[in-house]
Each structure stands twice: as C-alpha cells, then as structure tokens.
Amino acid sequence: MGKNQDLKKVIIIGSGPIVIGQAAEFDYSGTQACKAIKEEGIETILVNSNPATIMTDENIADKVYIEPLNIETLEYIIKSEKPDGILAGFGGQTALNLAMRLKENGILDKYNVKLLGTGSETIKKAEDREEFKRLMLEIGEPVPASIIATSLKECYEFVEENGYPVIIRPAYTLGGTGGGIANNEEELKEICQRGLINSPIGQILLEQSVAGWKEIEYEVIRDKKDNCIVICNMENIDPVGIHTGDSIVVAPSQTLRDSEYQMLRKAAIKIIRSLEVEGGCNVQFALDPSSNNYVVIEVNPRVSRSSALASKAAGYPIAKIAAKIAIGYSLDELKNYVTQNSSACFEPSLDYVVVKIPKWPFDKFNRQIEPLELR
Amino acid sequence: MKGILYLEDGTLYTGIGIGKKGTSVGELVFNTSMTGYQEILTDPSYAGQIITMTYPLIGNYGVNSFEKESNYVYARGFVVKNICENPSNYMSEKTIDEMLKEMGIVGISGVDTRSITKKIRNCGALKCVITNEELSEEELKLHLKNLQQREDWMKEVGTREIIHIPGEGHRVVLVDFGVKRNIVRNLMARNCDITIVPYNITFEEIERINPDGILLSNGPGDPKEATEAIEMVKKTMLKYPIFGICLGHQILGLAVGGDTYKLKYGHRGGNHGVKDLDLDRVFITSQNHGFAVDEESIKDKDMIVTHINLNDNTVEGMRHKTLPVFSVQFHPEGAPGPQDSAYLFDKFINSMKGE
C-alpha cells in the first residue's frame, strides 16, 4: 500500500500557547510529525500561534505561519497554499477542535483538503459524551451507569441497582450548586432533594462514582488495515478522583495480573477499532480494585499528553508513526526506528519501570493552595 | 541467603537466594513478558529450563490458585532482578517466593538480568547452575559437567492416561505434549468434547476414538524426539483435520517431511508481531519456543507458509495445500500474553465442520 502519492503538500496545525492542561508535550509531538512528513518529500506547512517552540524553528517545517489559530486564518492559509491534506492530531485539543470547525463550516470540502489520519466522524463520536456512551454500549464496553432523575424515587432505584457512591449534579445550576457525592442513603436523600430544588428545571444527573478505583491507561496505535498495537500501558498510583496530570503515574502497570492486563488491552483495541481511529489513541479505564469490573472513562482519538509519556517510557515514537499512518503507511510497512532492522509493528516490552512525578509550581501562584480534585 | 548463577562460559552472578534451598542445572533462557510470571512458571513447555525474566519487578500482584497453566512447575529455576514481598491485588493468596518454595524451585534475585539477557542474545542459549547453597567454583563446574542435556521432555510432562472432558460440540482429540490449560479452556469455551491423550498415542487408537479433529499441543523439548507422534501425524493428517500449536506445529512440520532447527536464543515473550499472509494483517502474539520449522524444507511438501515473524522472518504458521491441516508456532491462547489470534480456534472448529 505505502504512502499516498497524491499528497504533495500538507498543513500541520500546532497547539498554540502553553497553558495549564496543554503544555510542551504537543511541541514534541508536532515536531515529530513535521519531520516524519517532511522526510517523505511532502511539502510541510506549519501553523502555530506560539513562536516560542522548537516546532516553529526554520528547519522543522518547509514553511511556518505564526498566526492566530482560528478558522479565518486557517481558511486564508488554505486558500493561498492549496494543500492536499491537513493534519490535526498532533496539536492537542486546540488543533482537533479547529479541524472539526473547518470541516463543519465546509472549508475543507470547499478547498478539497483531506483531513488526514483519524476522520471527523471518529472525532465526533469520541468527543460527544452521549454518542460515545451509545457506541460503548453498542459494542458491549461498560461505561459508568447514569440517569437523569426528576424524583427521589428514581434516585433510590438507581442506587439500588448501581450502589454507592454516586455523583449528583443538578441540571442548569451555576457551578453545579447543590451537587455532591453521596455515600449512603442519608446523604443521597439530602443531596438529591437539594439538587431537585436547586435545579430550575427540577432535574438531576446521577452517575455511578468510580472514585477510588484503579486508573489505568492504554496507548494504542491503529492503521487502516486494522492492525492494532499497544505501545504501553500506565497505572496511576493515585486512583480515580485525582486528575492524571496531578497523579504519580507508572509505566507499565504494577498491580495488574496478566488476565487483567489482557482484559483491558483487548477492550482498548476493541474501542479503537470500533472508532476506526487511524493513528494514535489513548484509552482510560477505571478498574475496581476488588473485582475484575471496569468502566471506560475516556478516549482521546489523538496524540495526547499521555502519549508523550508513553513515547518516552517505551522508546517508541508514537507521533512519528501516527504521522506516517496518516499519510498512508501501514504498521507492517514501517521500521522500528530504534533497532532499524526490525518492524514497527510490535509491542515494546520494558525491562525497566518509568515513574512520572508531578511538580506543582505553587511558587508561581500567589493565592491559597487548593486541594487536588477531579479537574 | 546467598544465591549464585554460574554460566557455562564461566560467568558468575551473585545475588540473593529465593525459593527452595538447593541447586539446579538447566538451559538458561529469557522471557520478555511484563506480566504473567505465574502462567510462565506453570507452563510445562519450560521443562528443564531456567527462566530469566527481563522485566525487573516480579511478584507485584502475588500468585493465586486460579491462574496457572498446569499444576506444577517444570522449569528448573527462576532468575529475577527484584521480587516483591508485599503483593497488591485482590486475588493474591501468597507471594512468588512462597510459591517457589512450595513448588520446590530454586531461584535467585538481585542479579543484573539485563546483562544476563544480553549474554544469551550474544552467545545463544547457555547451560547454567543456579544455587542458594554454599558451593565452590569446582562444585559448580562439576554440576554443569554432570548435566545430562535431554530434549525429550514432551514424554515427561503430559498426561499418562486418557482424560475425557464431555462437551456438546465437536469431538477433539488433544494430544498432550505438555498442554497449557488455556488451550483446553479455549476448546471448552467452544463447547468441544475433548479427549486428552498421551504423547505416544497411535493412529489406530485415535481411529477408535473417532474424533472430528486433532489438536497437537504445545510442549517442551526438541520435536525430533517425538518420534511416535511424528509417525502418528503422518497417518492421521490424511484422515482428520489437524491444528498444531507450538511443538505441535513443529511435529507437523516433521511429519510432512520437513525439517526443524534450534533458534539461537528462541522467542519467549508476549510482544511478537506476526503477519498472517492470507489476511495481510499483523497480530501481536505470545511466544515460547526454542525450535522452528525450516521454511525451505517444507516448500515442496505441499505446505504453504501462512504466518511469518516480523522480527526475524522465521516461519510462524503453515497450512496444507489441500488437506484441512494447519499450525502456528505462537500461542493463540495467550496466558500470558495477548489473545488477538484466538480466531484460530474458530478456524479449527470450522475445519471440523468441513468449511
């Protein structure tokens, strides 16, 4: 199969400024992607609003636009550059959102630009909570149980079936006023009653809480032939309830038996296949520490922050391989860039353990330190 | 307790003795799986071998009575970088050290397993002594010298008598050269009626059982030692559908008139990319073998190579041109490792249906 010969010029969208939640990891993935495309003899156009990155150095892309990342600018650049394709999976959520809006506004079709790698349908399915939930149920993968309730009776029924704790969120209140986590009947009654009153439409959302469960992530790559490989899995030493960004994370997982490891690996591959992701994907699970029950928490159909950690941990250039897949290669056609003489289609086996420890620059903030939580 | 690993090239590693107090001699091999130490230790295919784990933390999730591939440990020793004495998993019943002691396996921890692995990769499989007794270098050498290198382990580790597991579906004769329990579980999950038979079963005995198909199991040793089985397969393949796994694949290779050879250091791990040439797809497979089928030798024997290893292009699977007879070198049942290619069991079921 090999490289798509129709691609002569490609635009890569960067991630913009470094902010909390979207940091220098995307500079790394974007740079890898630029190099991977450029070495194939494809003209590489980079758009990024952040000049203070390695990515915007002269020798990384053929042409660099340091412009605001919005659809007006992108349309202008597309119009004047006439690229054959656009790569949006390497600039975090910013790039993905921008590409989705270009697609929705008909700009990609108007100028006949192909969205390379993971398609817009897939992105929509993974990003929209309702659609994602529907898809997971369709393929038989568990998601946290949830209902929209308008009476206490429904709340009791929900708890009877799904147990404590439950997360309660009143609909349409400012900052979720009146919500909370209920661990017993007393708390459930109190929070639900308060929530039903606080919500202007008398509705509350109840969701099974998996706080305290093991938080496990898998980094998966898929190509258009449907070959799937797991680059690495990771275990958050801090359980669900503490954001991955704030957690101590180890690769590979430390407390999973082989059967648990394979159960979640199989689920991750099933999900990436059903979504038809072409490139890298991150799947997050919550695993009950006292049974084999698990739920799918989230899927990122792109190179994510965790991919950067997984890349380094496993010594596998995820962004580079994902970029090669986006321009038409399949995994079995690519070489392992570390060993040079074996295939890229294998799963790295570590003979070491990688630990990520977060560092909070509290000295940069002059307000009081708040406890770490879900966000 | 001091532990010593002494290799035939004279290298001596000193560490901490674990498991049973004693001395053991065998062939040193390495496994690259990051999980599944319990399944690996209980896999009969390791008979006579001393296993080095390349992953450095072993025992983290403990051991339990459910996830074993046989009731015993046939390996001769266990070499790790670090063992965990405080396992964390809801199913854990005991530590890996306790299991080694119960099973009577000599082990060593605290040695540089990366350097041991590199040595095996460079020199090929090595003979070694593992001990946690006070032995002089002369005594270690004597142990090595006295090692009777045998390769007919498949005659030791399988069942001695016929075992019947009733089922509603297809009737399968499972020839036991040291079968892993997950192969049996995979057949049971497909409702098969299973008759597990000893390695030296004859064609005539199989005819009397009158099965719908035959599964040749995995197992330890050199396939050329399985002379009775090779003769049996020569005849049965003309009459029954056959599916071979690992050693079973090699025995099929010999039965059709092909040849097998010993790999420099074998494939042992859960991360091998194997290409299915018919499907043009790659599957990540679980592997444990020291021998392989020679590709050239089966070319004019009515066999077609169906799978190749993406790392070294060795034969990973084959099928007969006209008969419903096929085999794979890797382990579709995983345990440990991925079960991406479990569809091969379905293929076997279909071949018994005549599809």
Interface residues (C-beta under 8 A of the other chain):
Chain A: K225 D226 N227 C228 I229 V230 P252 S253 Q254 T255 L256 R257 D258 S259 Y261 Q262 R265 K266 I269 P289 S290 S291 L331 D332 S342 S343 C345 F346 E347 P348 S349 L350 D351 Y352 V353
Chain B: T32 S33 M34 T35 G36 Q38 E39 T54 Y55 P56 L57 N60 Y61 N64 E67 S88 N89 Y90 M91 T113 R114 T117 G269 G270 N271 H272 G273 K275 D280 R281 V282 I284 L310 N311 G334 A335 P336 G337 P338 Q339 D340
